[in-house]
Amino acid sequence: MKKIDLHVHTIATSKDSDFVFDIDKMQLYVQISKLDAIAITNHNMFDKEQFNSIKEKLNISIFPGVEVDLENAHMIVITDGSDLDNFCEQCNQLKEKMEDGRKFISYDEFITIFSNYEQYLLIPHYKKKPALQQQIIKKFGKNITCGEVDSVKKFCTLKKQEDDLVPILSSDVRIKKDLDIFPTRHTFLDIDDTTLKSIKYGLMDKTRVYITESKNDNEFIFTQDGLVASTKLNVIVGKRSSGKTHTLEDIKRTFDNSEIKYIKQFEITEKSGSEKFEEITKKGYEKITNEYINPINDIIPTILEIDLNADDLELENYHSALINRAISCERNDIFSKTLLFNEITFDVKTNKELEDLINAIKILLDNETYRAIIDASLDRKALQMLLVKLLSLYRKEQLDIKMKKEVDKLVKSIQNKLELKSSVDTIPQIDLYSIMKNRLIVKRFNEDLKKIKEKSDIFKGDYQRFKIIATKSPYKNVSEMKVGANITTGSFKETFDKYYRKDSFKYIKQLKEDGVDLDKLGKTLMEIKYKVINQKGTEISGGEKAEFNLLKELDDAKNYDILLLDEPESSFDNPYIKENINTLIKDISNKTPVFVVTHNNTLGISNKADKIIYTMYNDKEHKYEVYVGNFTDTMLIDKDGKKIKTYDAIVSCMEAGVEAYEERSKIYENLKV
């Protein structure tokens, strides 16, 4: 078995946070992790001088490589180094292409630069962001056999899937001086040597890739010292201040690239206070709020474009001009009697819809990232012919618009000259239809908002044994409005008091002028509150709020790669833990690695965890010690091979020691009589 890490960074580029490479840290990383082979894979560049200096210091296989920004994703390219000068030249071409601010190169550019890519090991980001799309991977054919994942969970899932890429787990680490916890994301290959040829061979076969040396796919390394945990349920126990939470924190830092759900100690209790609970529930169901508010948000920009004051002024000017013309009709002269004197200009409309359509077809024709899907779904020649027809129509319409504008310009010029010579004023042109339309829109908007703001339930849904109800209602005061719309600055009291209950149109217009963001205006119109009730139909108690929060957190944990749970038992009694929490945690652990810190014997023992992790503090050496074993093992073992009896470890922290445990056992026996 060979342990490899084929994704290591040693140079900070524009794709990284700034760091300075440290060769001593590299040596320590390789030594502690017991690596047999690594690849140096910096972003879009390769430094031959640095590579050779690293190679001199390390007594393992080191491969030259590069992480390429390809089609808005990443691809690891690794060579055996037999033609290093050619690889350097290829990487220099890549670097030059990326220096002009480009985000990525295309597939065609890649195969032009790396024309001999069949000789290299190609590892795309697969179950890892930013992932290379399937249609691009397929273009490489049999030259891509494996894909990089970013977590143990994804490794195990991908390994079980037939007719899919072989998973490879790599660190993606930046080797820097202040790197104090080394990642454990590595892959074990069942091969005889660490030549690139052997590694490529191993990465073609799922039966040759593992995440532990023992080839046990139900375990993975969770500390840099090599201790293994279960890919299912792990219970961490120990006395007070023995390092349980410290161990969780180390796990979090070790797997920093994975998506970790960390429910900290007392977090559930802290979230169960009335105000905090309401805030969290509202945030958790924000999607419901947005679905209700979004239709209003969609029309607000159109509403804000309406200016009734400008319409009134235009009407007033038009009315005055008509009256003046009627009064002065006897003064009509040869200039005012000409047809052009009161000629109406063309109603020139833009052809933006046609422009958008042309641009959309251009995007379809020019796009390279999704070329395979587009060509499979749409005939390219038909698109090109359609583009030609639309461009022809566009030119014709543009010519028509240009001619009308020129005519309008000429007519306006003549009217100005006639008006200067005439004693009569021209009548201004007015769009009475648009003015009336604006008035009707505002009237309808105010009527609809009055109804919409009336109190009513907008959502009812079940969650476990609870029911969630969302209710909309008008705001009582400006303070409620600012909280509901998440507005942190500004008063808005005058605007609220003056318009909120009487005129929604003037209300949002004034709020916009007062500086409220456009995307928050919808939420200034009504309050949406969430209420959680139990099976009896009554609002839930503090304990039930804690239960609801824990259920939501555990449900959310299914979307993560690892769940860390620190003493969740503080708000729950043992029957509830046994009947509910244990079952939920066990279910989650069948899909996601779970680590639970607990002092509760129901949570720690009754759920029959796959691994027991015992922590203790060594007073003599001033350090934390971690012992690990299976639930059925009689002994737990630490990184140095030291052992401790599983029985003694569990009883000391779960039952307050052997004497207390035996005393309680006698009491229970006596109670049976």
Buried (B, 14 or more C-beta within 10 A) or exposed (E): BBBBBBBBBBBBBEBEEEBEBBBEBBBBBBEEBEBBBBBBBBBBBBBBEBBEEBBEEBEBBBBBBBBBBBBBBBBBBBBBBEEBEBBBEBBBBBBEBBEEEEEBBBBEBBBEBBEEBEBBBBBBBBBBEEBBBEBBBEBBEEBBBBBBBBBBBBBBBBBEEEEBBBBBBBBBBBBBEEBEBBBBBBBBBEBEEBBBEBBBBBBBBBEBBBBBBEBEBBBBBBBBBBBBBBBBBBBBBBBEEBBBBBBBBBBBEBBEBBBBBBBBBEBBBEBBEEEEBBBBBBEBBEEBBEEBBEEBBEEBEEBBEBEBEEBEEBEEEBEEBEEEBEEEEEEBEEBBEBEBBBBEBEEEEEBEEBBEBBEEBEEBBEEEBBBBEBEEEBEEEEBEEBBEEBBEBBEEBBEEBEEBEEBBEEBBEBBEEBBEEBEBEBBEEBEEEEBEEBBEBBEEBBEEBEEBBEEEEBBEEEBEEBBBBBBBBBBEEBEBBBBBBEBEEEEBEEBBEEBBEEBBBBBBBBBBEEEBEEEBBBBBBBBBBBBBBBEEEEEBEEBBBBBBBBBBBBEEBEEBBBBBBBBBBEBBEEEBBBEBBBEBBBEBBEBBBBBBBBBBBBBBBEBEBBBBBBBBBEEEEEEBBBBBBBBEBEBBBBBEEEEBEBEBBBBBBBBBEEEEBEEEEEEEEEEEE
